[in-house]
């Protein structure tokens, strides 16, 4: 009888060990997947928006305009206009963007809004440009 019980406990211990090992492997697999997915997202953001750290950028002569932040709206409500500003820069031309609801929607209906863009030229100092709704904002690297 003692032998059967020992055999049963050995099988139970082996099953518990196998279960623990598979749980650990599954956790590692999930962590790998999260890392893979984050790497994919970062790569796509870099391919679409360019720039370092997920910021959008575009070359202007020998300088690269790096969009740090782009907000459109008023204090009571604003939206992230960085994707639209980055796309406008990627199209090239005169680096002029018209402030309007086409950037990221209307974050504050019936209120006059403003586009505020914080950017760098290459590794230079942070610069800021602003334009009221309906006006054009031109980003310059001097």
N, C-alpha and C positions, 0 to 999 in steps of 0.2 A: 504494500500500500504506500509506503514511504517513497518508493521509487516512482510510482505513478504521479504522486504529488510533486516530487522534485522535477519530473519531466514537464508537468503542467506549468510550474513556476518558471522553468527555463524558457518554455515557449511564450509565456506571458511577458517575460523580461525581453525576449528577442522582439516580440511584436511591439512592445512599448518603445524600444530602442529604434526600430524601423520607423515607427510613427513619428518619433521626435526628429529623426534624420530627414524624413520627407517634409515635415513642417519647416525645418530650417532651410532646406533646399527651396521650398516654395517661397519663403520669405525673401531669400536671396534673389530668386527669379523675379519676384514682384519689384524688388528694389532695382534690379537691372532694367526692367521694363520702364520704370519711372525715369531712370537716368537716360535711357534710350529715347523715350518720348520727349524729354526736356531738350536733349541734344538736337532732335529733329526740329522742334519748335524754334530753337535758337538759330539753327541753320536756315530755316525758312525765313525767319525775320531778317537775318542778315542778307539773304538773297533778295528779298523784296524791298527792304528799307535801307540796306547798306549800313555802314557806320559801325562804330565799336559799341559794345554794350547794348545793342538793340536800338540805338538811336538812328534816325535817318540822316543820310548825308548825300552831298553831291559836290563834284569838283567845280570850282569857279576859278579858271586860270590855274595858278599854282596853289591855291588854297582849297581846302575841302570844307564845305559848309556842313556842320554837324548840328542837327536839330536836337536841342536838349529838352525843350518843352514847347507846346503850342496849345494855348487855351483860347476858346471862343465863348463869349457870353458876358455876363455881369456877375457881380458879387453873389447875388441870390441864386444864380444857376449858370453853370458853364459846362462845356464838354471838351473832350480831348480831340483837338484838331491836328495832332501830330501826324497821323497817317495821311490825311489829305494834303498837308503842307509838304510832307516828304515825297508824295507822288508828284506834286506840282514841280518840285525841284528836280526830280528824276526825269521829267519830260524835257528839261533844259529850257533854253530861251533866256528871258531877261530876269529870271528869279523873282518874278512879281506874282503875288497871290492876292486875290480879291477877298476881303473879309465878307462872309455871308453864310447863310444857313446851309449852303451846299457843302460846307466843310464837314459838319458833323451833326446836322439837324438844328432845330430851334430850341435851345436850352432855356430861353426866357421869352415866351411869347409876349408880343406887344411892348417889348423894351428894346431900346437901341443897344446893340451889343458891340463888343470890341474884340479884335484878334490880337493876342499878345504872344509873340514868338521869342523864345530864348534860344540862342544859338552860339556856336563858336566857329571861327575860321581856322581850320587846322587845329593846332594845339594852342591857339591864342586864347585871349581872355573872353569871358562870356559877354555877349552883346544881346541887346533886347530891341525888338522892333514892335510897334503897335500900329493898328489901323482900325478906324471905326467901321461899322457895318456899311458895306457898299463902297468903301475906299480900298485902294490897292496898297499892299505892303511890299516893298522891295528890299530884299536882303542883300547887303553889301559886305564884301571883305575888302578892307582898305589896307 
